[in-house]
Amino acid sequence: MNDQNKFQETKLSIEGQKSVLVRLARVIGHLQSIKRMTEEERDIEALLIQVSAVKSAMNGVRRVLMEELLKRRQERVDGEIDFDEVLTLVERYMK
């Protein structure tokens, strides 16, 4: 199975989708805040705090997506876990 087919077969659960959307809304809010604060010539440290919040929120999105991907892969192989595949996925997407 090639990578393109893997992408087509792996979809978010309803719970995963809700979690990602909530987290993305948080990211968007932080980004809007950064934009506004920059336009208002706010303190650099305050901007850095917001940038850190964006990074943290995006890490949460990535975590949910990784959990969902690993669950779907596990379901496809009857509960067996291919640790080499897990390590490859972690290496690929956790940069």
NUVONU-849019 format. One record per atom (N, C-alpha, C, CB): residue number from 1; atom name; x, y, z. Coordinates in steps of 0.001 Angstrom, whole numbers, plus 524288, in hexadecimal, padded with zeros to 5 digits. Glycine has a CB too. Layout:
BEGIN
PT  nr atom    xx    yy    zz
PT NUM   CA     X     Y     Z
...
//
This chain:
BEGIN
PT  nr atom    xx    yy    zz
PT   1    N 80354 7FB5C 80000
PT   1   CA 80000 80000 80000
PT   1    C 80377 804D5 80000
PT   1   CB 7FC3D 80006 804CC
PT   2    N 80264 80879 7FC6F
PT   2   CA 805B0 80D25 7FC41
PT   2    C 803B8 81147 80012
PT   2   CB 805DA 80F64 7F6AF
PT   3    N 806DA 8155B 800D7
PT   3   CA 80586 81977 804A3
PT   3    C 80069 81C31 8034B
PT   3   CB 809E6 81D7C 804EE
PT   4    N 7FF4E 81CFB 7FE33
PT   4   CA 7FA80 81FA7 7FCAB
PT   4    C 7F5BD 81C9D 7FE87
PT   4   CB 7FA4D 82065 7F6B8
PT   5    N 7F5C4 81776 7FDFB
PT   5   CA 7F15A 81448 7FFC0
PT   5    C 7F0C7 81483 805A7
PT   5   CB 7F204 80E9D 7FDFD
PT   6    N 7F514 814B7 80873
PT   6   CA 7F4D4 81523 80E26
PT   6    C 7F205 81A22 80FB8
PT   6   CB 7FA5A 81501 8108C
PT   7    N 7F31F 81E6D 80D02
PT   7   CA 7F09E 82359 80E4B
PT   7    C 7EAC4 82308 80D4A
PT   7   CB 7F309 827D1 80B25
PT   8    N 7E937 82081 8091F
PT   8   CA 7E3AF 82029 807CA
PT   8    C 7E0B5 81CAB 80B93
PT   8   CB 7E30A 81E23 80242
PT   9    N 7E337 818E0 80DDC
PT   9   CA 7E08F 81521 81131
PT   9    C 7E045 816D2 816E4
PT   9   CB 7E33A 80FFA 810D6
PT  10    N 7E32A 81AAA 81866
PT  10   CA 7E388 81C19 81DE3
PT  10    C 7E0A9 8213A 81EE0
PT  10   CB 7E948 81C8A 81F93
PT  11    N 7DC39 820CF 8218D
PT  11   CA 7D91D 82576 822AB
PT  11    C 7D875 8261D 82885
PT  11   CB 7D3BF 82526 81FFC
PT  12    N 7D77F 82AF8 82A20
PT  12   CA 7D6A2 82C27 82FA1
PT  12    C 7D16C 829F5 83188
PT  12   CB 7D6D2 8320A 83085
PT  13    N 7D15D 82854 83665
PT  13   CA 7CC6F 826F9 838E6
PT  13    C 7C984 82C0F 839FE
PT  13   CB 7CD54 823BC 83E10
PT  14    N 7C493 82B9D 83B60
PT  14   CA 7C17B 83047 83CBC
PT  14    C 7C400 83316 8415E
PT  14   CB 7BBB6 82EC2 83E0D
PT  15    N 7C5AC 83014 84556
PT  15   CA 7C823 8326F 849EF
PT  15    C 7CD4E 83509 8487B
PT  15   CB 7C90A 82E4B 84E30
PT  16    N 7D055 83279 8451E
PT  16   CA 7D547 834B2 84368
PT  16    C 7D478 839B5 8405B
PT  16   CB 7D841 830CA 8401F
PT  17    N 7D08F 839AA 83D00
PT  17   CA 7CF5F 83E4C 839E6
PT  17    C 7CDDC 842DD 83D74
PT  17   CB 7CAF1 83D22 835FA
PT  18    N 7CA86 841D3 84149
PT  18   CA 7C8EF 845F8 844E9
PT  18    C 7CDA5 8481A 847E2
PT  18   CB 7C4CD 843EB 848C6
PT  19    N 7D102 84497 849B5
PT  19   CA 7D599 84636 84CAD
PT  19    C 7D93E 8498C 8495A
PT  19   CB 7D882 84170 84EC0
PT  20    N 7DA25 847F1 8447E
PT  20   CA 7DD8C 84AF4 84107
PT  20    C 7DB31 85053 83FF3
PT  20   CB 7DE76 847FE 83BDA
PT  21    N 7D61A 85088 83EE9
PT  21   CA 7D39D 8558D 83DC4
PT  21    C 7D3E2 8594C 84266
PT  21   CB 7CDF2 854B4 83C33
PT  22    N 7D320 85749 8471F
PT  22   CA 7D382 85A9A 84BCC
PT  22    C 7D910 85CBB 84C54
PT  22   CB 7D1F2 8577E 850CC
PT  23    N 7DCDA 8594F 84B88
PT  23   CA 7E251 85AF7 84C0A
PT  23    C 7E3D1 85EE3 847C5
PT  23   CB 7E5F7 85631 84BD1
PT  24    N 7E1E5 85E07 84307
PT  24   CA 7E307 861AF 83ECC
PT  24    C 7E082 86701 83FCE
PT  24   CB 7E120 85F77 83993
PT  25    N 7DBE4 86709 8420E
PT  25   CA 7D96D 86C04 84378
PT  25    C 7DCDA 86EF2 8475D
PT  25   CB 7D3E6 86B1A 845CB
PT  26    N 7DF30 86C11 84AF9
PT  26   CA 7E2B1 86E72 84ECB
PT  26    C 7E77B 870BC 84C05
PT  26   CB 7E460 86A63 852F8
PT  27    N 7E9A9 86DCD 84850
PT  27   CA 7EE32 86FB3 84555
PT  27    C 7ECC4 874B8 84272
PT  27   CB 7F021 86B79 84166
PT  28    N 7E84B 874A6 83FD7
PT  28   CA 7E697 87941 83CDF
PT  28    C 7E5FC 87DF8 8407A
PT  28   CB 7E163 87822 83A05
PT  29    N 7E3CC 87D1C 84512
PT  29   CA 7E339 8815C 848DB
PT  29    C 7E87A 8839A 84A80
PT  29   CB 7E048 87F74 84DA2
PT  30    N 7EC38 88026 84B87
PT  30   CA 7F174 881FA 84D00
PT  30    C 7F401 884EF 8487F
PT  30   CB 7F4ED 87D56 84EA8
PT  31    N 7F364 88302 843B5
PT  31   CA 7F5B6 885AA 83F30
PT  31    C 7F350 88B0E 83E62
PT  31   CB 7F502 8825D 83A3E
PT  32    N 7EE36 88B72 83F07
PT  32   CA 7EBAB 89088 83E97
PT  32    C 7EDAB 89441 842CB
PT  32   CB 7E5B6 88FF1 83F00
PT  33    N 7EE89 8921C 84766
PT  33   CA 7F09D 89542 84BB2
PT  33    C 7F61E 89730 84A6C
PT  33   CB 7F0A7 89214 850D1
PT  34    N 7F951 893C6 84841
PT  34   CA 7FEAA 89547 846C8
PT  34    C 7FE7F 899A3 842B8
PT  34   CB 801BF 8907F 844A0
PT  35    N 7FB1A 8990E 83EE2
PT  35   CA 7FA9E 89D11 83ACE
PT  35    C 7F906 8A24D 83D34
PT  35   CB 7F697 89B61 8369E
PT  36    N 7F4F7 8A22E 8407C
PT  36   CA 7F30A 8A6FA 842FB
PT  36    C 7F752 8A96C 84664
PT  36   CB 7EE1A 8A5CD 84653
PT  37    N 7F9E7 8A62F 84977
PT  37   CA 7FDF9 8A825 84CF8
PT  37    C 8027D 8AA84 849E8
PT  37   CB 7FFFA 8A3C2 8507F
PT  38    N 803C4 8A837 84573
PT  38   CA 807F6 8AA4B 84229
PT  38    C 80665 8AF98 83FF5
PT  38   CB 80945 8A675 83DAE
PT  39    N 80191 8AFFD 83E19
PT  39   CA 7FFA0 8B4F5 83C0A
PT  39    C 7FF89 8B92E 84041
PT  39   CB 7FA25 8B43F 839C0
PT  40    N 7FE89 8B78B 84517
PT  40   CA 7FE62 8BB37 84984
PT  40    C 803C9 8BC3F 84BCE
PT  40   CB 7FACD 8B921 84DC6
PT  41    N 807D1 8B9FE 8495F
PT  41   CA 80D3D 8BAA7 84B0F
PT  41    C 80DFF 8B908 850C2
PT  41   CB 80EF1 8C052 84A52
PT  42    N 80BC4 8B489 8521F
PT  42   CA 80C31 8B281 8576E
PT  42    C 811A4 8B05C 85877
PT  42   CB 8081A 8AE43 8585E
PT  43    N 812AA 8AF5D 85D57
PT  43   CA 817AE 8AD66 85F34
PT  43    C 81915 8A834 85C94
PT  43   CB 8178F 8ACBD 86529
PT  44    N 81E05 8A7AE 85B30
PT  44   CA 81FE6 8A2F3 85891
PT  44    C 81F08 89E1E 85BEF
PT  44   CB 825B4 8A37B 85739
PT  45    N 81FED 89E82 860FE
PT  45   CA 81F2F 899EF 86462
PT  45    C 8197D 89828 86476
PT  45   CB 820FE 89B2C 869F5
PT  46    N 815DF 89BD8 86442
PT  46   CA 81055 89A71 86408
PT  46    C 80F27 8978A 85EED
PT  46   CB 80CDA 89F64 86483
PT  47    N 8119C 8994C 85AA9
PT  47   CA 81101 8969B 855A4
PT  47    C 8133A 89112 855ED
PT  47   CB 813B7 899B5 8513F
PT  48    N 817B6 89091 8585C
PT  48   CA 81A1F 88B67 858D2
PT  48    C 816C2 887A1 85C07
PT  48   CB 81F85 88BE5 85B4D
PT  49    N 81420 889AD 85FE8
PT  49   CA 81094 88666 86309
PT  49    C 80C3C 8844C 85F89
PT  49   CB 80E37 8898F 867B8
PT  50    N 80A19 887A2 85C31
PT  50   CA 805F6 885EB 858A2
PT  50    C 80807 88203 8549A
PT  50   CB 80388 88AA4 855DA
PT  51    N 80CB3 882E5 852B0
PT  51   CA 80F18 87F39 84EF8
PT  51    C 80FCB 879E0 85190
PT  51   CB 81475 88156 84CFC
PT  52    N 8116F 879E0 8566D
PT  52   CA 811FA 874F4 85955
PT  52    C 80CBA 8723E 859FB
PT  52   CB 8146D 875F4 85EB6
PT  53    N 808A3 87556 85ACD
PT  53   CA 80369 8731C 85B53
PT  53    C 801A9 87093 85634
PT  53   CB 7FF7E 87758 85CFE
PT  54    N 802F9 872FE 851C4
PT  54   CA 801B6 870B8 84CA9
PT  54    C 80486 86B86 84BFD
PT  54   CB 80334 87480 84831
PT  55    N 8097D 86B86 84D54
PT  55   CA 80C94 866B5 84CC6
PT  55    C 80A4A 86260 85032
PT  55   CB 81263 867B4 84E40
PT  56    N 808E5 863A6 854EB
PT  56   CA 8069B 85FD4 8587B
PT  56    C 8016B 85DC0 8565D
PT  56   CB 805CE 86243 85DE5
PT  57    N 7FE33 86142 8546F
PT  57   CA 7F925 85F9F 8524A
PT  57    C 7F9E9 85C32 84D73
PT  57   CB 7F5C7 86470 850EB
PT  58    N 7FDA7 85D7B 84A25
PT  58   CA 7FEB7 85A47 84585
PT  58    C 800DF 854F4 8470E
PT  58   CB 80290 85D11 841E0
PT  59    N 803F8 854C7 84B34
PT  59   CA 805CB 84FB4 84D1F
PT  59    C 8012E 84C5D 84EE4
PT  59   CB 809B6 8506E 851A9
PT  60    N 7FD38 84ED9 85126
PT  60   CA 7F884 84C08 852A8
PT  60    C 7F5A2 849E1 84DED
PT  60   CB 7F4EF 84F91 855C5
PT  61    N 7F558 84CF0 849BE
PT  61   CA 7F2EC 84B1E 844E4
PT  61    C 7F5EB 84667 842D2
PT  61   CB 7F2C8 84F8B 840BC
PT  62    N 7FB0B 846DF 842B8
PT  62   CA 7FE4B 84296 840C2
PT  62    C 7FD8D 83DAC 84411
PT  62   CB 80418 84432 840B6
PT  63    N 7FD30 83E4C 84933
PT  63   CA 7FC82 839CC 84CA8
PT  63    C 7F762 836FA 84B7B
PT  63   CB 7FCA7 83B86 85269
PT  64    N 7F32B 83A00 84AEB
PT  64   CA 7EE19 837A5 849B2
PT  64    C 7EE5C 834CD 84476
PT  64   CB 7E9C3 83BD9 84996
PT  65    N 7F0AA 83744 8408E
PT  65   CA 7F118 834D1 83B6B
PT  65    C 7F463 82FD7 83B99
PT  65   CB 7F371 838A7 83785
PT  66    N 7F8B7 82FFC 83E7A
PT  66   CA 7FBFF 82B4C 83EF8
PT  66    C 7F909 826EC 841B2
PT  66   CB 8010C 82C8E 841FF
PT  67    N 7F633 8282F 845DA
PT  67   CA 7F31D 82438 84893
PT  67    C 7EF25 821C2 844E4
PT  67   CB 7F054 8269A 84D54
PT  68    N 7EC7D 82509 841ED
PT  68   CA 7E890 82320 83E3C
PT  68    C 7EB12 81FAD 83A0C
PT  68   CB 7E5AE 827BD 83BAB
PT  69    N 7EF73 82167 837F7
PT  69   CA 7F21F 81E5D 833E5
PT  69    C 7F3CD 81907 835FA
PT  69   CB 7F6EA 8215E 831D2
PT  70    N 7F616 818FC 83A9B
PT  70   CA 7F7D9 8140B 83CD7
PT  70    C 7F34B 8106C 83E13
PT  70   CB 7FB04 81509 841C1
PT  71    N 7EEFE 81295 83FEE
PT  71   CA 7EA50 80F5D 840EC
PT  71    C 7E852 80CF0 83BE1
PT  71   CB 7E5F3 812AA 84379
PT  72    N 7E806 8100F 837AC
PT  72   CA 7E61C 80E08 832B1
PT  72    C 7E9B5 809C6 83097
PT  72   CB 7E59B 81275 82EB1
PT  73    N 7EEC3 80A9F 830FF
PT  73   CA 7F27A 806A7 82F23
PT  73    C 7F200 801A5 83252
PT  73   CB 7F81D 808BC 82F69
PT  74    N 7F14C 8023F 8376E
PT  74   CA 7F0BE 7FDB3 83ADA
PT  74    C 7EBC5 7FAA9 83982
PT  74   CB 7F0A5 7FF67 840A5
PT  75    N 7E78B 7FD69 83869
PT  75   CA 7E2A1 7FAE4 836F7
PT  75    C 7E335 7F7C9 831E8
PT  75   CB 7DE4A 7FEF9 83662
PT  76    N 7E644 7F9C7 82E3D
PT  76   CA 7E6F3 7F729 8292E
PT  76    C 7E9E3 7F209 829A5
PT  76   CB 7E9CD 7FAB5 82570
PT  77    N 7ED13 7F192 82DA8
PT  77   CA 7F03C 7ECCA 82E31
PT  77    C 7EE86 7E9A0 832EB
PT  77   CB 7F614 7EE26 82EA7
PT  78    N 7E97E 7E9A8 8341B
PT  78   CA 7E72E 7E672 8383F
PT  78    C 7E9D0 7E71C 83D88
PT  78   CB 7E763 7E0CF 836B5
PT  79    N 7EB08 7EBF0 83EF9
PT  79   CA 7ED16 7ED01 84427
PT  79    C 7F2EF 7EC54 844C0
PT  79   CB 7EA7A 7E9A5 847EA
PT  80    N 7F574 7EA23 840E1
PT  80   CA 7FB27 7E986 84123
PT  80    C 7FDC0 7EECA 84025
PT  80   CB 7FD19 7E564 83D1C
PT  81    N 801F0 7EFB9 842DD
PT  81   CA 804C6 7F4A7 84235
PT  81    C 80A08 7F386 83FB9
PT  81   CB 8057A 7F788 84785
PT  82    N 80B1E 7F61C 83B64
PT  82   CA 81027 7F5B9 838C3
PT  82    C 81381 7FA3D 83ACD
PT  82   CB 80F8B 7F5E8 83293
PT  83    N 816F3 7F905 83E87
PT  83   CA 81A00 7FD22 84108
PT  83    C 81D91 80003 83D40
PT  83   CB 81D34 7FADD 84561
PT  84    N 81F71 7FD4B 8393E
PT  84   CA 822A2 7FFF9 83558
PT  84    C 81F6F 80425 83287
PT  84   CB 824E1 7FC09 83162
PT  85    N 81A7F 802DB 8314A
PT  85   CA 81720 806A9 82EBC
PT  85    C 815F5 80B39 8326A
PT  85   CB 81205 80410 82CEE
PT  86    N 81504 80A08 83769
PT  86   CA 81407 80E29 83B42
PT  86    C 818B9 811D0 83B91
PT  86   CB 812D4 80BC9 840B5
PT  87    N 81D53 80F9F 83BEA
PT  87   CA 8220B 812E4 83C2F
PT  87    C 822AD 81632 83745
PT  87   CB 826EA 80F79 83CFB
PT  88    N 82181 813E9 832C4
PT  88   CA 821D8 816DD 82DDE
PT  88    C 81DFA 81B69 82DDF
PT  88   CB 820CF 81342 82925
PT  89    N 8192E 81A60 82FA5
PT  89   CA 8153E 81E89 82FE0
PT  89    C 816C5 822CC 833AD
PT  89   CB 80FF8 81C4F 83168
PT  90    N 818A9 8214E 83834
PT  90   CA 81A55 82525 83C20
PT  90    C 81ECA 82867 839EB
PT  90   CB 81C0B 82267 8414A
PT  91    N 82284 825D8 83779
PT  91   CA 826F8 828A0 83535
PT  91    C 8252D 82C65 830E6
PT  91   CB 82AFD 824B2 83300
PT  92    N 82172 82ABC 82DC5
PT  92   CA 81F99 82DDD 82960
PT  92    C 81C6C 8329E 82B1F
PT  92   CB 81C56 82A82 825C2
PT  93    N 818FE 831E8 82F0E
PT  93   CA 81539 835FF 8304C
PT  93    C 81631 838DE 8356A
PT  93   CB 80FF8 833B4 83071
PT  94    N 819FA 83756 8387E
PT  94   CA 81AD5 839E4 83D80
PT  94    C 81F91 83D84 83D73
PT  94   CB 81B7D 835D7 841B6
PT  95    N 820EA 83F74 838EE
PT  95   CA 82559 84312 8386A
PT  95    C 823EB 8485C 83A81
PT  95   CB 8271C 84389 832B8
//
